[in-house]
Amino acid sequence: MANVNRSARKRVRQAEKRKLRNKSYKSFVKTLTKKFRAETDPEKKKELLSLLYAALDKGVSKGIFHRNTAARRKKKAALLLKKSLEG
């Protein structure tokens, strides 16, 4: 931990809290993505896509994901859904 002053120590504590929160949210999004990919029922897959979009957008607004990263993941998920509906 920083050994400088009170504000520096506080920033270290805040950064640690945020790191844990962000890690947890990223894990949640990864799990949701895996569930989406594993799903075979088209209706459930559409539902999961909607949840995944919402989670990614929320992650962007909280500063966890860059907006281009979220857009890329959303695009890839949409293509997977389209592919599963065709085939």
N, C-alpha and C positions, 0 to 999 in steps of 0.2 A: 504494500500500500504506500501511497505517496507520503513522504515525510516532510512536506513543505508547510502548508498552512491548512486551516480548517476548511476553506472553500475547495481546495484541491482534494482533500480527503472525501469531502461530500460528493464531488464530481465522480470520484472513483466508485463510491457506493451507488450512485445513480446509474452509472454506466453498467455496473454489474447487474442491477435490477433489470435494466432495459435489455441487456444481453440475454438474460434468462427468459424474459417475456417474449422477445423476438424469436428465440430458439424454439420455444414451445409453439408459437404460432406457425413457424415454418414447418415444424413437424406435423402439425395438424393439416396443413395444406398438402404436404407430401402424402399423408395417409388418405386424404380425400381423393387425391389424384390416383393413387393406387386402386382405391375402391372403384373409381370411375373406369379405369382401364380394365379391371377384372369383371365388371358387370357385363352380362350378356343380354338381359332383357332391355329392349330399346326404350320402353317407357321409363324404367328406373334409371337408365343411362341419361336420358334427358333431364330427369330430376336432379341427378348428381351433377350434371353439367351446370345447371342453374346454381347449385350450392357452391360449386367450384368457382364460378364466375364471381359470386358474391364474396367469397373468402379472399380471392385474389384482389378484388377491388378494395376491400377493407384493408388488406395488407398494404396496398399502395397508399391509401389515405393515412395510415398509421406510420408510414415511412419504413416499413419492413422490406418491401420489394420496390425496385425501380419500376416505373410505369411501363417501360419497354419490355422488361422481363415478364411482367404480368400479361402484357399483350401477346407476347410470344407463346406463353403457356396456354392462354385462352384459345389462340389460333390453332395450336397443335391439338388441343382437346376437341375443338369443333371439327377439325378434319377427321379425327378418330371416330367421332360420332357419325359424321357423314359416311365414312367408309363402312361402319358397322350397319348402318341403315340400308346401304346399297347391297351389301353382300349377304 
